[in-house]
Amino acid sequence: MSNTHLTPEQIIRAYMLGIFPMSDSRKNKKIYFVDPDYRAIIPISKF
């Protein structure tokens, strides 16, 4: 996908599904989405 424009709603929906945007470096403008296999919840109330 090149020059694809996403709406804020689409990005928020992706975050809600556990999918997030990444880049190979800070200077790289190419972004891809990552859907990790393993997820964890850290209970912050215990810190």
Sequence and secondary structure as in RCSB ss.txt:
>XXXX:A:sequence
MSNTHLTPEQIIRAYMLGIFPMSDSRKNKKIYFVDPDYRAIIPISKF
>XXXX:A:secstr
  S    HHHHHHHHHTT EEE SSSS    EEE  S      GGG 
